[in-house]
Amino acid sequence: MHCYDLKPHLAAPPKAVRAVRVEVVDTVDGLRLTYSVEGAEALVVPSRQLPARADGLWQATCFELFLQAEGSNAYAEFNFAPSLRWAAYRFESYRGGMSAMALRADPHIDSVAGGEPFVLAVDLELGTGLRPSAMHMGLSAVIEEIDGTKSYWALAHAPGRPDFHNRDCFIATLPAPADP
């Protein structure tokens, strides 16, 4: 298990949200990601819907995972919303060659709203095809507050406007999966 504190982008700071943290746990088939937000009373939490793939989740409160193999320009992006909607994309290069990524199983998302902190837990099956070895990892979140403030949180930020796709944000390492 590894715990990460995300940092808000200086050009888009939060007003009431105080912290965003992510716990990453290796599971038999993939990862369990637990995102927590302190300052939940100010958080816009989209209404729950039936779990399904959806685009544009980053336009509201959304939690993200990026994975990139060492020496590759290709990477994967996963989006998870409190609405229980999700997305998975494959990119051939920085923001280029985007396509929907097929997964063996839909991610299982659960959120606990109404308390402090807000918690969103995700079980994501990766399998060996998506994680053949150790990978660079980026963790991020778009946080929308009730007053309309949007803040952008990541392990690290590249210079300029918020851009979670920038390789400078992929500063954590996801170890190679353990042999069964």
N, C-alpha and C positions, 0 to 999 in steps of 0.2 A: 504494500500500500504506500502511495506517495500523496502528499498534500501540497497543494500549490495555492499561493495567494496571487490573484490577478491584480493588475494595476490599471487605474483609469487613464485614458489618454488625456494629456494636458490641455489639448484644444477642445475637449468636450467633457468637462468634469461633471460628476454627479452633484446633485443638490442635497438629497437626504440619504441616499444609499451610502453606507459606510464601508462595506467590504464585500468582495466576491471571492469565494474559495472553491477549489475543486479537489476532490479526493478521487484518485484513480486506483482501482484494484484490479489485478489480473484475475480472470476467472478461467474455467476450463475451456470455454469456447471464445473468449474475447475479453471485454472490459466491463467493469461497473464504474460508471462515472457519477459522482454525487456533487452537484453544484449547490452552494448555499449563498444566500444574499442577506446581509445584515442591513437593516433599514427597510424591511419588507413592508412596513406600513405605507411607504411611498411608491411601491412597485406596482406597475400595471401588469396584471396577470390575465392573459387572454382566456376567454371562456373555454372550458373543456369541450372537446369534440371527439368524434370517433377517431381512434388512432389511424393515421393514413399519411402517405407521402404527400408533401405540398411544397410549392416554391414560394419564395419571397418571405420566408419566416424571419429573416434578419431585419425586416422593417418594423418589428415590435420586439418585445422581450424574447430573447432567443439565446441559447447556449450552444457553443460550437467546439468541435474537435477537428484538428488538421493532422494528417499523418503523411510523412514523406520518407521514402527509403534513402539511405545514404547513397550519394553519387547519382541520384535520379532527379530529373526536372519534374517528373510527374508527381502528383500528390492527390490525396483524398480529402474531401471536406464533408463533415457531418453536422447537421443542424437539428437541434431538439428544442421544441417549444412547450411551454406549460399547457398549451391547448391539447397536447399529446400528438401533435403533428410533427413530422420529421422529414429530413431530406438527406440524400447521400449523392455526392457528385465526385467524378473523377476529372482531373485536369491533366493535360499532357505537358503543360508548362505554366509559368506564372500567368494566371487568368486566361490561358489559352487552351483550346481544344476541350471545352467543358462538355461532359455528358453525364446523364443520370447513371448512377452506379447500381447495379443489381446486387442485392444482398440475399444470402441464404435464408435469413429470417428478418422480419421487421424488428427494429429496436423496441424494447419494452420501456415505456416512459411512465413515471409516476411522479406526481408533484404534491407537496403538502403546503397549501396556502392558508393564510389566516393566522399564522403564528410567526414567531421570531426565532430563528431566521426562516426565510422562505427556502424550501429545499426541493430540488428536482433531481430525481435519480433515474439513471439510464442503464439498462443492460443491453450491450451492443455485441452481437456475435461477429467476430472478425474472420475466424478460420485462417488457415495457412495461406490461402490465396491473397488475402489482404494484409497479412503480417508475416512474411516469410523470415524476417530477421529483425534486428533492432531498427527502430525508426525515429526520425526527428518528429517531435510532437509540438503542436501549438494548441493552446486552450484559450478560449475567448468567450465573451458574452456581450450582447447588446442589451442594455438595461434601459427600459422606458419607465419614467416616473409619472405620477398622476398629473403633475403640473406641465407635462409635455417635454421635460428634460430628457434627452437621450445621452447616455454615456457609453463609452466603448472600452471594455476591459480586456486585457490580455496579459500573458506572461511577460511580454516585452513589446515595445512599439518601435516601428521604424520611423525615421524622420518624416515629417509631413503629416498629411491628414490620416485618420485611422484607416488601416489596411491590414486586416487579419491574414490576407493571402501572401503578404510579404514574407520571404524566407527568414528575415530577422526576427519574426515572431515565433518561429519554431525552435525554441531554445531548450526544451525538455527532451529527454530521451526515453522512449518506450522500449524497454529491454526486449530482446528476442523471447518468443514464447518458450516456456519450459517444456522439456520433453515429457510426454505423459508417462 
